[in-house]
Amino acid sequence: MSHAPNPGIFPVGSPQSRAAARALAESLISALDVVEMYSRHEDLERPEIGNWETLRPGSMTRRCRIPAGMTFDQALAIAGSPRAKTSGRHIRLNVDL
C-alpha cells in the first residue's frame, strides 16, 4: 500500500502541499462509509440539508449548510432530516472557510 506524502514536508500553500493534502483527504474519505460535510453561514435562518448521494458503492455523502450558532444535530432536528442508516464508519467534516 502506497502512502501520500505528508503535506507538511512542502512549503505552505505550494502546489505540492495542496496536492499532498488532497491525496491525504481522499485516502481518509475513501475508507469511510458516510461523509457529511457542513458549513455555517451568517446569512441563513434555516438549515439547508442536501440529499444523500452515492460516493461509491456502499458509501454515501451529503452537503449541509447551517446557520451560524447552530449545532449540526440541531440543524438535522429542525430540518427533519434522517441520519444515515449504517453501522459503518461515519465522519462529519466542518468545511467552514
N, CA, C and O atoms as a CHARMM CRD file, in Angstrom:
* protein
*
  388
    1    1 MET  N      0.84900  -1.17500   0.00000 PROA 1      0.00000
    2    1 MET  CA     0.00000   0.00000   0.00000 PROA 1      0.00000
    3    1 MET  C      0.89200   1.23300   0.00000 PROA 1      0.00000
    4    1 MET  O      1.77600   1.35900   0.84600 PROA 1      0.00000
    5    2 SER  N      0.66400   2.15000  -0.95000 PROA 2      0.00000
    6    2 SER  CA     1.47200   3.36400  -1.00100 PROA 2      0.00000
    7    2 SER  C      0.77000   4.45700  -0.20300 PROA 2      0.00000
    8    2 SER  O     -0.45700   4.49000  -0.11000 PROA 2      0.00000
    9    3 HSD  N      1.55400   5.32800   0.35500 PROA 3      0.00000
   10    3 HSD  CA     1.00200   6.41800   1.16200 PROA 3      0.00000
   11    3 HSD  C      1.32100   7.74000   0.49300 PROA 3      0.00000
   12    3 HSD  O      2.38100   7.90200  -0.11200 PROA 3      0.00000
   13    4 ALA  N      0.40800   8.67400   0.60200 PROA 4      0.00000
   14    4 ALA  CA     0.63300  10.01100   0.06900 PROA 4      0.00000
   15    4 ALA  C      1.66000  10.71700   0.94800 PROA 4      0.00000
   16    4 ALA  O      1.72000  10.47200   2.15200 PROA 4      0.00000
   17    5 PRO  N      2.47500  11.60000   0.34600 PROA 5      0.00000
   18    5 PRO  CA     3.43300  12.33200   1.17100 PROA 5      0.00000
   19    5 PRO  C      2.71000  13.27200   2.13200 PROA 5      0.00000
   20    5 PRO  O      1.59600  13.72000   1.86100 PROA 5      0.00000
   21    6 ASN  N      3.34700  13.55800   3.23700 PROA 6      0.00000
   22    6 ASN  CA     2.80400  14.46900   4.23900 PROA 6      0.00000
   23    6 ASN  C      2.83000  15.88800   3.67800 PROA 6      0.00000
   24    6 ASN  O      3.87900  16.34600   3.22600 PROA 6      0.00000
   25    7 PRO  N      1.68600  16.59900   3.69700 PROA 7      0.00000
   26    7 PRO  CA     1.67700  17.97400   3.18000 PROA 7      0.00000
   27    7 PRO  C      2.66600  18.88200   3.90500 PROA 7      0.00000
   28    7 PRO  O      3.13000  19.87000   3.33700 PROA 7      0.00000
   29    8 GLY  N      2.99200  18.55500   5.15700 PROA 8      0.00000
   30    8 GLY  CA     3.88200  19.38400   5.96000 PROA 8      0.00000
   31    8 GLY  C      5.32200  19.39900   5.50200 PROA 8      0.00000
   32    8 GLY  O      6.10000  20.23600   5.96100 PROA 8      0.00000
   33    9 ILE  N      5.70600  18.49300   4.60400 PROA 9      0.00000
   34    9 ILE  CA     7.09900  18.49800   4.13700 PROA 9      0.00000
   35    9 ILE  C      7.31400  19.49400   3.00100 PROA 9      0.00000
   36    9 ILE  O      8.44700  19.71100   2.57200 PROA 9      0.00000
   37   10 PHE  N      6.22900  20.10200   2.51000 PROA 10     0.00000
   38   10 PHE  CA     6.31500  21.08100   1.42500 PROA 10     0.00000
   39   10 PHE  C      6.01800  22.47800   1.96600 PROA 10     0.00000
   40   10 PHE  O      5.40400  22.60600   3.02500 PROA 10     0.00000
   41   11 PRO  N      6.44000  23.52200   1.26000 PROA 11     0.00000
   42   11 PRO  CA     6.11900  24.88500   1.69800 PROA 11     0.00000
   43   11 PRO  C      4.60000  25.09000   1.75900 PROA 11     0.00000
   44   11 PRO  O      3.86900  24.61200   0.89100 PROA 11     0.00000
   45   12 VAL  N      4.13700  25.79800   2.78200 PROA 12     0.00000
   46   12 VAL  CA     2.70900  26.06500   2.96600 PROA 12     0.00000
   47   12 VAL  C      2.15800  26.77800   1.73000 PROA 12     0.00000
   48   12 VAL  O      2.72800  27.76100   1.25700 PROA 12     0.00000
   49   13 GLY  N      1.03300  26.25700   1.21400 PROA 13     0.00000
   50   13 GLY  CA     0.38600  26.87100   0.06800 PROA 13     0.00000
   51   13 GLY  C      0.96400  26.50300  -1.28100 PROA 13     0.00000
   52   13 GLY  O      0.44000  26.92400  -2.31200 PROA 13     0.00000
   53   14 SER  N      2.03500  25.72500  -1.29600 PROA 14     0.00000
   54   14 SER  CA     2.64800  25.34700  -2.57200 PROA 14     0.00000
   55   14 SER  C      1.77000  24.33600  -3.30000 PROA 14     0.00000
   56   14 SER  O      0.96400  23.65700  -2.66400 PROA 14     0.00000
   57   15 PRO  N      1.90800  24.22200  -4.62200 PROA 15     0.00000
   58   15 PRO  CA     1.13400  23.21000  -5.35300 PROA 15     0.00000
   59   15 PRO  C      1.37500  21.79100  -4.81100 PROA 15     0.00000
   60   15 PRO  O      0.45400  20.97600  -4.77500 PROA 15     0.00000
   61   16 GLN  N      2.60000  21.50400  -4.39600 PROA 16     0.00000
   62   16 GLN  CA     2.89700  20.17500  -3.85700 PROA 16     0.00000
   63   16 GLN  C      2.17700  19.93700  -2.53400 PROA 16     0.00000
   64   16 GLN  O      1.64900  18.85100  -2.29500 PROA 16     0.00000
   65   17 SER  N      2.15900  20.95800  -1.67300 PROA 17     0.00000
   66   17 SER  CA     1.47700  20.83100  -0.39000 PROA 17     0.00000
   67   17 SER  C     -0.02100  20.63600  -0.59700 PROA 17     0.00000
   68   17 SER  O     -0.63000  19.79200   0.06000 PROA 17     0.00000
   69   18 ARG  N     -0.62100  21.40600  -1.50200 PROA 18     0.00000
   70   18 ARG  CA    -2.05600  21.27000  -1.77400 PROA 18     0.00000
   71   18 ARG  C     -2.37700  19.90600  -2.36000 PROA 18     0.00000
   72   18 ARG  O     -3.37500  19.29000  -1.98500 PROA 18     0.00000
   73   19 ALA  N     -1.53500  19.42300  -3.28400 PROA 19     0.00000
   74   19 ALA  CA    -1.76500  18.10000  -3.88100 PROA 19     0.00000
   75   19 ALA  C     -1.65300  17.00300  -2.82300 PROA 19     0.00000
   76   19 ALA  O     -2.44700  16.06300  -2.81100 PROA 19     0.00000
   77   20 ALA  N     -0.66400  17.12700  -1.93600 PROA 20     0.00000
   78   20 ALA  CA    -0.49800  16.12700  -0.87300 PROA 20     0.00000
   79   20 ALA  C     -1.68100  16.16300   0.08500 PROA 20     0.00000
   80   20 ALA  O     -2.13100  15.11300   0.54400 PROA 20     0.00000
   81   21 ALA  N     -2.19200  17.35100   0.39500 PROA 21     0.00000
   82   21 ALA  CA    -3.35800  17.47800   1.28700 PROA 21     0.00000
   83   21 ALA  C     -4.59200  16.85700   0.64400 PROA 21     0.00000
   84   21 ALA  O     -5.36100  16.17100   1.31700 PROA 21     0.00000
   85   22 ARG  N     -4.79000  17.09100  -0.66000 PROA 22     0.00000
   86   22 ARG  CA    -5.92600  16.47700  -1.36700 PROA 22     0.00000
   87   22 ARG  C     -5.81400  14.95700  -1.35000 PROA 22     0.00000
   88   22 ARG  O     -6.79600  14.26000  -1.09600 PROA 22     0.00000
   89   23 ALA  N     -4.62100  14.44700  -1.62100 PROA 23     0.00000
   90   23 ALA  CA    -4.42500  12.99600  -1.63600 PROA 23     0.00000
   91   23 ALA  C     -4.69100  12.39700  -0.25500 PROA 23     0.00000
   92   23 ALA  O     -5.29200  11.32800  -0.14400 PROA 23     0.00000
   93   24 LEU  N     -4.24700  13.08100   0.78500 PROA 24     0.00000
   94   24 LEU  CA    -4.48200  12.60600   2.14600 PROA 24     0.00000
   95   24 LEU  C     -5.97600  12.59800   2.45800 PROA 24     0.00000
   96   24 LEU  O     -6.49200  11.62300   3.00400 PROA 24     0.00000
   97   25 ALA  N     -6.67100  13.68300   2.11300 PROA 25     0.00000
   98   25 ALA  CA    -8.11600  13.75600   2.36000 PROA 25     0.00000
   99   25 ALA  C     -8.85200  12.66400   1.59600 PROA 25     0.00000
  100   25 ALA  O     -9.74400  12.01600   2.14300 PROA 25     0.00000
  101   26 GLU  N     -8.48400  12.45600   0.33700 PROA 26     0.00000
  102   26 GLU  CA    -9.14000  11.41300  -0.46300 PROA 26     0.00000
  103   26 GLU  C     -8.91300  10.03000   0.12800 PROA 26     0.00000
  104   26 GLU  O     -9.82500   9.20300   0.13500 PROA 26     0.00000
  105   27 SER  N     -7.71300   9.76900   0.62200 PROA 27     0.00000
  106   27 SER  CA    -7.44900   8.44900   1.19700 PROA 27     0.00000
  107   27 SER  C     -8.23300   8.24500   2.49500 PROA 27     0.00000
  108   27 SER  O     -8.70300   7.14100   2.76800 PROA 27     0.00000
  109   28 LEU  N     -8.37700   9.31000   3.29900 PROA 28     0.00000
  110   28 LEU  CA    -9.16100   9.20500   4.53200 PROA 28     0.00000
  111   28 LEU  C    -10.62900   9.00200   4.21700 PROA 28     0.00000
  112   28 LEU  O    -11.28000   8.15100   4.82400 PROA 28     0.00000
  113   29 ILE  N    -11.16100   9.77400   3.27400 PROA 29     0.00000
  114   29 ILE  CA   -12.57300   9.67900   2.91200 PROA 29     0.00000
  115   29 ILE  C    -12.88200   8.33800   2.27500 PROA 29     0.00000
  116   29 ILE  O    -13.95800   7.78700   2.50600 PROA 29     0.00000
  117   30 SER  N    -11.96400   7.79500   1.47700 PROA 30     0.00000
  118   30 SER  CA   -12.23400   6.52800   0.79700 PROA 30     0.00000
  119   30 SER  C    -12.40400   5.37000   1.77300 PROA 30     0.00000
  120   30 SER  O    -12.97700   4.34000   1.41900 PROA 30     0.00000
  121   31 ALA  N    -11.91000   5.53200   2.99600 PROA 31     0.00000
  122   31 ALA  CA   -12.03500   4.47400   4.00000 PROA 31     0.00000
  123   31 ALA  C    -13.33600   4.57600   4.79200 PROA 31     0.00000
  124   31 ALA  O    -13.60400   3.74100   5.65700 PROA 31     0.00000
  125   32 LEU  N    -14.14200   5.59300   4.50000 PROA 32     0.00000
  126   32 LEU  CA   -15.36600   5.82300   5.26800 PROA 32     0.00000
  127   32 LEU  C    -16.59200   5.32100   4.52100 PROA 32     0.00000
  128   32 LEU  O    -16.56700   5.16200   3.30100 PROA 32     0.00000
  129   33 ASP  N    -17.66000   5.07400   5.26300 PROA 33     0.00000
  130   33 ASP  CA   -18.92700   4.67000   4.67300 PROA 33     0.00000
  131   33 ASP  C    -19.87100   5.86100   4.51400 PROA 33     0.00000
  132   33 ASP  O    -20.68100   5.88700   3.58800 PROA 33     0.00000
  133   34 VAL  N    -19.77500   6.84700   5.40800 PROA 34     0.00000
  134   34 VAL  CA   -20.65500   8.01000   5.37400 PROA 34     0.00000
  135   34 VAL  C    -19.82200   9.26800   5.62900 PROA 34     0.00000
  136   34 VAL  O    -19.04700   9.33300   6.58400 PROA 34     0.00000
  137   35 VAL  N    -19.99900  10.27000   4.75100 PROA 35     0.00000
  138   35 VAL  CA   -19.31200  11.54900   4.91300 PROA 35     0.00000
  139   35 VAL  C    -20.36900  12.65000   4.83800 PROA 35     0.00000
  140   35 VAL  O    -21.07500  12.77500   3.83700 PROA 35     0.00000
  141   36 GLU  N    -20.47100  13.44800   5.90500 PROA 36     0.00000
  142   36 GLU  CA   -21.36500  14.60000   5.91300 PROA 36     0.00000
  143   36 GLU  C    -20.49500  15.84700   6.00800 PROA 36     0.00000
  144   36 GLU  O    -19.74400  16.01500   6.96900 PROA 36     0.00000
  145   37 MET  N    -20.59500  16.71800   5.01200 PROA 37     0.00000
  146   37 MET  CA   -19.83400  17.96400   5.01000 PROA 37     0.00000
  147   37 MET  C    -20.78400  19.09400   5.35900 PROA 37     0.00000
  148   37 MET  O    -21.86700  19.19700   4.78200 PROA 37     0.00000
  149   38 TYR  N    -20.39300  19.93500   6.29100 PROA 38     0.00000
  150   38 TYR  CA   -21.25800  21.04500   6.66000 PROA 38     0.00000
  151   38 TYR  C    -20.45700  22.32100   6.83300 PROA 38     0.00000
  152   38 TYR  O    -19.26600  22.29900   7.14400 PROA 38     0.00000
  153   39 SER  N    -21.14800  23.43700   6.62300 PROA 39     0.00000
  154   39 SER  CA   -20.54600  24.75200   6.83200 PROA 39     0.00000
  155   39 SER  C    -21.59300  25.66000   7.45500 PROA 39     0.00000
  156   39 SER  O    -22.79300  25.49400   7.23900 PROA 39     0.00000
  157   40 ARG  N    -21.11400  26.61900   8.22700 PROA 40     0.00000
  158   40 ARG  CA   -22.00700  27.56700   8.89600 PROA 40     0.00000
  159   40 ARG  C    -22.04500  28.87100   8.10400 PROA 40     0.00000
  160   40 ARG  O    -21.03200  29.31900   7.56700 PROA 40     0.00000
  161   41 HSD  N    -23.24000  29.47200   8.04300 PROA 41     0.00000
  162   41 HSD  CA   -23.42800  30.68500   7.25600 PROA 41     0.00000
  163   41 HSD  C    -24.20500  31.72100   8.05600 PROA 41     0.00000
  164   41 HSD  O    -25.27200  31.42600   8.59400 PROA 41     0.00000
  165   42 GLU  N    -23.67100  32.92400   8.13300 PROA 42     0.00000
  166   42 GLU  CA   -24.30000  34.02500   8.86400 PROA 42     0.00000
  167   42 GLU  C    -25.64300  34.41700   8.24700 PROA 42     0.00000
  168   42 GLU  O    -26.53400  34.87600   8.96100 PROA 42     0.00000
  169   43 ASP  N    -25.80200  34.24400   6.93300 PROA 43     0.00000
  170   43 ASP  CA   -26.99200  34.73500   6.23900 PROA 43     0.00000
  171   43 ASP  C    -28.15900  33.75200   6.22900 PROA 43     0.00000
  172   43 ASP  O    -29.21000  34.06400   5.66900 PROA 43     0.00000
  173   44 LEU  N    -28.00800  32.59000   6.82500 PROA 44     0.00000
  174   44 LEU  CA   -29.09000  31.59900   6.83000 PROA 44     0.00000
  175   44 LEU  C    -29.92800  31.69100   8.10100 PROA 44     0.00000
  176   44 LEU  O    -29.40600  31.93400   9.18900 PROA 44     0.00000
  177   45 GLU  N    -31.22900  31.49500   7.94800 PROA 45     0.00000
  178   45 GLU  CA   -32.11800  31.41900   9.10400 PROA 45     0.00000
  179   45 GLU  C    -32.49900  29.97400   9.40200 PROA 45     0.00000
  180   45 GLU  O    -32.72100  29.60700  10.55600 PROA 45     0.00000
  181   46 ARG  N    -32.57200  29.14900   8.34100 PROA 46     0.00000
  182   46 ARG  CA   -32.93300  27.72600   8.48700 PROA 46     0.00000
  183   46 ARG  C    -31.85000  26.87800   7.83700 PROA 46     0.00000
  184   46 ARG  O    -31.21800  27.31600   6.87600 PROA 46     0.00000
  185   47 PRO  N    -31.63000  25.68600   8.33900 PROA 47     0.00000
  186   47 PRO  CA   -30.62100  24.81400   7.73600 PROA 47     0.00000
  187   47 PRO  C    -31.04300  24.33600   6.34200 PROA 47     0.00000
  188   47 PRO  O    -32.23000  24.19300   6.05000 PROA 47     0.00000
  189   48 GLU  N    -30.06200  24.10100   5.51200 PROA 48     0.00000
  190   48 GLU  CA   -30.27000  23.51500   4.19200 PROA 48     0.00000
  191   48 GLU  C    -29.48900  22.20300   4.16100 PROA 48     0.00000
  192   48 GLU  O    -28.26100  22.19500   4.07500 PROA 48     0.00000
  193   49 ILE  N    -30.22200  21.10000   4.23200 PROA 49     0.00000
  194   49 ILE  CA   -29.61300  19.77800   4.29100 PROA 49     0.00000
  195   49 ILE  C    -29.75300  19.13400   2.91500 PROA 49     0.00000
  196   49 ILE  O    -30.86300  18.95300   2.41600 PROA 49     0.00000
  197   50 GLY  N    -28.63200  18.79300   2.31200 PROA 50     0.00000
  198   50 GLY  CA   -28.65700  18.19000   0.98500 PROA 50     0.00000
  199   50 GLY  C    -29.12900  16.74100   1.01300 PROA 50     0.00000
  200   50 GLY  O    -29.18300  16.10400   2.06500 PROA 50     0.00000
  201   51 ASN  N    -29.46400  16.24600  -0.15400 PROA 51     0.00000
  202   51 ASN  CA   -29.86100  14.83500  -0.28900 PROA 51     0.00000
  203   51 ASN  C    -28.63600  13.93200  -0.21500 PROA 51     0.00000
  204   51 ASN  O    -27.52200  14.34200  -0.54200 PROA 51     0.00000
  205   52 TRP  N    -28.86000  12.71400   0.21500 PROA 52     0.00000
  206   52 TRP  CA   -27.78500  11.72300   0.23200 PROA 52     0.00000
  207   52 TRP  C    -27.41500  11.38200  -1.20200 PROA 52     0.00000
  208   52 TRP  O    -28.29000  11.21200  -2.05100 PROA 52     0.00000
  209   53 GLU  N    -26.12400  11.28300  -1.47000 PROA 53     0.00000
  210   53 GLU  CA   -25.61100  10.88900  -2.77400 PROA 53     0.00000
  211   53 GLU  C    -24.65000   9.72500  -2.58200 PROA 53     0.00000
  212   53 GLU  O    -23.99900   9.60400  -1.54400 PROA 53     0.00000
  213   54 THR  N    -24.57100   8.87100  -3.59700 PROA 54     0.00000
  214   54 THR  CA   -23.64000   7.74800  -3.53500 PROA 54     0.00000
  215   54 THR  C    -22.23800   8.24500  -3.84000 PROA 54     0.00000
  216   54 THR  O    -21.99300   8.85900  -4.87800 PROA 54     0.00000
  217   55 LEU  N    -21.32900   7.97300  -2.92900 PROA 55     0.00000
  218   55 LEU  CA   -19.92900   8.33400  -3.10400 PROA 55     0.00000
  219   55 LEU  C    -19.23200   7.24600  -3.91700 PROA 55     0.00000
  220   55 LEU  O    -18.46900   7.53100  -4.84100 PROA 55     0.00000
  221   56 ARG  N    -19.50300   6.03300  -3.56400 PROA 56     0.00000
  222   56 ARG  CA   -19.07000   4.81500  -4.25800 PROA 56     0.00000
  223   56 ARG  C    -19.98400   3.72300  -3.73400 PROA 56     0.00000
  224   56 ARG  O    -20.66700   3.95200  -2.73600 PROA 56     0.00000
  225   57 PRO  N    -20.03700   2.55800  -4.34500 PROA 57     0.00000
  226   57 PRO  CA   -20.93200   1.51400  -3.83100 PROA 57     0.00000
  227   57 PRO  C    -20.69500   1.26800  -2.33600 PROA 57     0.00000
  228   57 PRO  O    -19.57700   0.98900  -1.90400 PROA 57     0.00000
  229   58 GLY  N    -21.76400   1.37700  -1.57100 PROA 58     0.00000
  230   58 GLY  CA   -21.67800   1.13000  -0.12900 PROA 58     0.00000
  231   58 GLY  C    -21.37200   2.34900   0.70800 PROA 58     0.00000
  232   58 GLY  O    -21.26700   2.23900   1.92900 PROA 58     0.00000
  233   59 SER  N    -21.22200   3.53000   0.08200 PROA 59     0.00000
  234   59 SER  CA   -20.94100   4.72800   0.86900 PROA 59     0.00000
  235   59 SER  C    -21.77300   5.89400   0.36000 PROA 59     0.00000
  236   59 SER  O    -22.18200   5.92600  -0.80100 PROA 59     0.00000
  237   60 MET  N    -22.01800   6.86400   1.26300 PROA 60     0.00000
  238   60 MET  CA   -22.87800   7.99700   0.95500 PROA 60     0.00000
  239   60 MET  C    -22.24700   9.29700   1.43900 PROA 60     0.00000
  240   60 MET  O    -21.39200   9.30400   2.32400 PROA 60     0.00000
  241   61 THR  N    -22.69200  10.39600   0.83500 PROA 61     0.00000
  242   61 THR  CA   -22.26200  11.71700   1.27000 PROA 61     0.00000
  243   61 THR  C    -23.40900  12.70000   1.09400 PROA 61     0.00000
  244   61 THR  O    -24.33300  12.46000   0.31700 PROA 61     0.00000
  245   62 ARG  N    -23.34100  13.80500   1.82100 PROA 62     0.00000
  246   62 ARG  CA   -24.26700  14.91200   1.60900 PROA 62     0.00000
  247   62 ARG  C    -23.62200  16.18600   2.12300 PROA 62     0.00000
  248   62 ARG  O    -22.73600  16.16000   2.97700 PROA 62     0.00000
  249   63 ARG  N    -24.09300  17.30800   1.57500 PROA 63     0.00000
  250   63 ARG  CA   -23.60600  18.61900   1.98600 PROA 63     0.00000
  251   63 ARG  C    -24.72000  19.33600   2.73300 PROA 63     0.00000
  252   63 ARG  O    -25.89400  19.24600   2.37300 PROA 63     0.00000
  253   64 CYS  N    -24.32500  20.04700   3.77800 PROA 64     0.00000
  254   64 CYS  CA   -25.30300  20.73600   4.62200 PROA 64     0.00000
  255   64 CYS  C    -24.81400  22.15000   4.90800 PROA 64     0.00000
  256   64 CYS  O    -23.63600  22.37000   5.19000 PROA 64     0.00000
  257   65 ARG  N    -25.73300  23.10000   4.83100 PROA 65     0.00000
  258   65 ARG  CA   -25.45000  24.48700   5.19000 PROA 65     0.00000
  259   65 ARG  C    -26.30700  24.80400   6.41200 PROA 65     0.00000
  260   65 ARG  O    -27.52500  24.62400   6.38900 PROA 65     0.00000
  261   66 ILE  N    -25.66200  25.27800   7.47800 PROA 66     0.00000
  262   66 ILE  CA   -26.41900  25.54400   8.70200 PROA 66     0.00000
  263   66 ILE  C    -26.17400  26.97800   9.17300 PROA 66     0.00000
  264   66 ILE  O    -25.10900  27.54600   8.92900 PROA 66     0.00000
  265   67 PRO  N    -27.17400  27.55900   9.85400 PROA 67     0.00000
  266   67 PRO  CA   -26.99200  28.91300  10.37100 PROA 67     0.00000
  267   67 PRO  C    -25.86800  28.97000  11.40600 PROA 67     0.00000
  268   67 PRO  O    -25.64900  28.02300  12.16100 PROA 67     0.00000
  269   68 ALA  N    -25.17200  30.08800  11.42200 PROA 68     0.00000
  270   68 ALA  CA   -24.12100  30.29400  12.42500 PROA 68     0.00000
  271   68 ALA  C    -24.74000  30.16800  13.81500 PROA 68     0.00000
  272   68 ALA  O    -25.85700  30.63300  14.03900 PROA 68     0.00000
  273   69 GLY  N    -24.03300  29.55300  14.73300 PROA 69     0.00000
  274   69 GLY  CA   -24.51400  29.40000  16.10400 PROA 69     0.00000
  275   69 GLY  C    -25.36700  28.16200  16.33100 PROA 69     0.00000
  276   69 GLY  O    -25.76200  27.88800  17.46500 PROA 69     0.00000
  277   70 MET  N    -25.65700  27.41400  15.28200 PROA 70     0.00000
  278   70 MET  CA   -26.47300  26.21000  15.40100 PROA 70     0.00000
  279   70 MET  C    -25.55900  24.98400  15.32000 PROA 70     0.00000
  280   70 MET  O    -24.60600  24.96500  14.54100 PROA 70     0.00000
  281   71 THR  N    -25.85200  23.97400  16.12100 PROA 71     0.00000
  282   71 THR  CA   -25.08000  22.73700  16.02100 PROA 71     0.00000
  283   71 THR  C    -25.61200  21.89500  14.86400 PROA 71     0.00000
  284   71 THR  O    -26.72700  22.10300  14.38500 PROA 71     0.00000
  285   72 PHE  N    -24.81000  20.96200  14.43800 PROA 72     0.00000
  286   72 PHE  CA   -25.22200  20.08900  13.34300 PROA 72     0.00000
  287   72 PHE  C    -26.43600  19.26100  13.74800 PROA 72     0.00000
  288   72 PHE  O    -27.36100  19.09700  12.95300 PROA 72     0.00000
  289   73 ASP  N    -26.44600  18.73900  14.96500 PROA 73     0.00000
  290   73 ASP  CA   -27.59100  17.94900  15.44000 PROA 73     0.00000
  291   73 ASP  C    -28.86700  18.78500  15.51000 PROA 73     0.00000
  292   73 ASP  O    -29.94400  18.28900  15.17900 PROA 73     0.00000
  293   74 GLN  N    -28.76300  20.04200  15.93700 PROA 74     0.00000
  294   74 GLN  CA   -29.92600  20.92300  15.94600 PROA 74     0.00000
  295   74 GLN  C    -30.45100  21.13600  14.52300 PROA 74     0.00000
  296   74 GLN  O    -31.66100  21.12100  14.29500 PROA 74     0.00000
  297   75 ALA  N    -29.54300  21.33200  13.57800 PROA 75     0.00000
  298   75 ALA  CA   -29.94400  21.54400  12.18500 PROA 75     0.00000
  299   75 ALA  C    -30.69300  20.33500  11.64300 PROA 75     0.00000
  300   75 ALA  O    -31.71000  20.48600  10.96600 PROA 75     0.00000
  301   76 LEU  N    -30.19500  19.13400  11.93900 PROA 76     0.00000
  302   76 LEU  CA   -30.86700  17.92000  11.47000 PROA 76     0.00000
  303   76 LEU  C    -32.25400  17.78800  12.08400 PROA 76     0.00000
  304   76 LEU  O    -33.20000  17.39300  11.40200 PROA 76     0.00000
  305   77 ALA  N    -32.38200  18.11600  13.36800 PROA 77     0.00000
  306   77 ALA  CA   -33.68500  18.01700  14.03900 PROA 77     0.00000
  307   77 ALA  C    -34.68200  19.00800  13.44000 PROA 77     0.00000
  308   77 ALA  O    -35.83600  18.65400  13.20000 PROA 77     0.00000
  309   78 ILE  N    -34.25300  20.23400  13.19900 PROA 78     0.00000
  310   78 ILE  CA   -35.13700  21.24700  12.62300 PROA 78     0.00000
  311   78 ILE  C    -35.55400  20.86800  11.21300 PROA 78     0.00000
  312   78 ILE  O    -36.71700  21.02300  10.84100 PROA 78     0.00000
  313   79 ALA  N    -34.61000  20.37400  10.43000 PROA 79     0.00000
  314   79 ALA  CA   -34.89100  20.03400   9.03800 PROA 79     0.00000
  315   79 ALA  C    -35.65400  18.72000   8.91300 PROA 79     0.00000
  316   79 ALA  O    -36.17500  18.40200   7.84400 PROA 79     0.00000
  317   80 GLY  N    -35.72300  17.95700  10.00100 PROA 80     0.00000
  318   80 GLY  CA   -36.39300  16.65800   9.94200 PROA 80     0.00000
  319   80 GLY  C    -35.67700  15.71100   9.01300 PROA 80     0.00000
  320   80 GLY  O    -36.30100  14.89400   8.33600 PROA 80     0.00000
  321   81 SER  N    -34.36900  15.82300   8.98100 PROA 81     0.00000
  322   81 SER  CA   -33.57600  15.02900   8.05400 PROA 81     0.00000
  323   81 SER  C    -33.10100  13.73600   8.70600 PROA 81     0.00000
  324   81 SER  O    -32.60200  13.75400   9.83100 PROA 81     0.00000
  325   82 PRO  N    -33.25300  12.61900   8.00900 PROA 82     0.00000
  326   82 PRO  CA   -32.83000  11.34300   8.59300 PROA 82     0.00000
  327   82 PRO  C    -31.31500  11.21000   8.63800 PROA 82     0.00000
  328   82 PRO  O    -30.59000  11.74400   7.79900 PROA 82     0.00000
  329   83 ARG  N    -30.87900  10.49600   9.62200 PROA 83     0.00000
  330   83 ARG  CA   -29.45600  10.14700   9.70000 PROA 83     0.00000
  331   83 ARG  C    -29.18500   9.00500   8.73000 PROA 83     0.00000
  332   83 ARG  O    -30.10100   8.30600   8.29700 PROA 83     0.00000
  333   84 ALA  N    -27.94500   8.83500   8.40800 PROA 84     0.00000
  334   84 ALA  CA   -27.56400   7.72100   7.54000 PROA 84     0.00000
  335   84 ALA  C    -27.83000   6.41600   8.27700 PROA 84     0.00000
  336   84 ALA  O    -27.52600   6.28600   9.46300 PROA 84     0.00000
  337   85 LYS  N    -28.39200   5.46900   7.57500 PROA 85     0.00000
  338   85 LYS  CA   -28.66500   4.16100   8.17700 PROA 85     0.00000
  339   85 LYS  C    -27.49100   3.24000   7.85600 PROA 85     0.00000
  340   85 LYS  O    -27.49900   2.51100   6.86400 PROA 85     0.00000
  341   86 THR  N    -26.50000   3.29400   8.70900 PROA 86     0.00000
  342   86 THR  CA   -25.32300   2.45800   8.52200 PROA 86     0.00000
  343   86 THR  C    -24.67200   2.22100   9.87100 PROA 86     0.00000
  344   86 THR  O    -24.76000   3.05000  10.77700 PROA 86     0.00000
  345   87 SER  N    -24.03900   1.11100   9.98500 PROA 87     0.00000
  346   87 SER  CA   -23.26800   0.84300  11.19900 PROA 87     0.00000
  347   87 SER  C    -21.78000   1.02900  10.90300 PROA 87     0.00000
  348   87 SER  O    -20.92700   0.74100  11.74300 PROA 87     0.00000
  349   88 GLY  N    -21.48300   1.51300   9.70000 PROA 88     0.00000
  350   88 GLY  CA   -20.08900   1.69100   9.27900 PROA 88     0.00000
  351   88 GLY  C    -19.46400   2.96400   9.80800 PROA 88     0.00000
  352   88 GLY  O    -20.03000   3.65900  10.65200 PROA 88     0.00000
  353   89 ARG  N    -18.30200   3.24500   9.29800 PROA 89     0.00000
  354   89 ARG  CA   -17.54100   4.41800   9.70800 PROA 89     0.00000
  355   89 ARG  C    -18.21100   5.68000   9.17200 PROA 89     0.00000
  356   89 ARG  O    -18.62900   5.72800   8.01500 PROA 89     0.00000
  357   90 HSD  N    -18.30900   6.70000  10.02400 PROA 90     0.00000
  358   90 HSD  CA   -19.05600   7.90900   9.72400 PROA 90     0.00000
  359   90 HSD  C    -18.23000   9.11700  10.16500 PROA 90     0.00000
  360   90 HSD  O    -17.65000   9.11400  11.25100 PROA 90     0.00000
  361   91 ILE  N    -18.18000  10.13600   9.33100 PROA 91     0.00000
  362   91 ILE  CA   -17.46900  11.35700   9.70600 PROA 91     0.00000
  363   91 ILE  C    -18.27000  12.57600   9.28200 PROA 91     0.00000
  364   91 ILE  O    -18.94900  12.57000   8.25500 PROA 91     0.00000
  365   92 ARG  N    -18.17600  13.62100  10.09400 PROA 92     0.00000
  366   92 ARG  CA   -18.73900  14.91600   9.75000 PROA 92     0.00000
  367   92 ARG  C    -17.56100  15.87500   9.57800 PROA 92     0.00000
  368   92 ARG  O    -16.74100  16.02700  10.48300 PROA 92     0.00000
  369   93 LEU  N    -17.48500  16.50500   8.44100 PROA 93     0.00000
  370   93 LEU  CA   -16.40800  17.45200   8.16900 PROA 93     0.00000
  371   93 LEU  C    -16.94700  18.86800   8.20200 PROA 93     0.00000
  372   93 LEU  O    -17.87300  19.20100   7.46300 PROA 93     0.00000
  373   94 ASN  N    -16.37200  19.70300   9.05500 PROA 94     0.00000
  374   94 ASN  CA   -16.71600  21.11500   9.07400 PROA 94     0.00000
  375   94 ASN  C    -15.86200  21.79000   8.02100 PROA 94     0.00000
  376   94 ASN  O    -14.63900  21.84000   8.15000 PROA 94     0.00000
  377   95 VAL  N    -16.48900  22.30700   6.98400 PROA 95     0.00000
  378   95 VAL  CA   -15.75000  22.91900   5.89400 PROA 95     0.00000
  379   95 VAL  C    -15.90800  24.43700   5.88900 PROA 95     0.00000
  380   95 VAL  O    -15.89000  25.05900   4.82700 PROA 95     0.00000
  381   96 ASP  N    -16.06300  25.04300   7.08000 PROA 96     0.00000
  382   96 ASP  CA   -16.11900  26.49900   7.18300 PROA 96     0.00000
  383   96 ASP  C    -14.83000  27.07900   6.60400 PROA 96     0.00000
  384   96 ASP  O    -13.73300  26.57700   6.85000 PROA 96     0.00000
  385   97 LEU  N    -14.99300  28.13100   5.84000 PROA 97     0.00000
  386   97 LEU  CA   -13.80000  28.78600   5.26200 PROA 97     0.00000
  387   97 LEU  C    -13.46900  30.02200   6.03000 PROA 97     0.00000
  388   97 LEU  O    -12.50400  30.71200   5.70300 PROA 97     0.00000
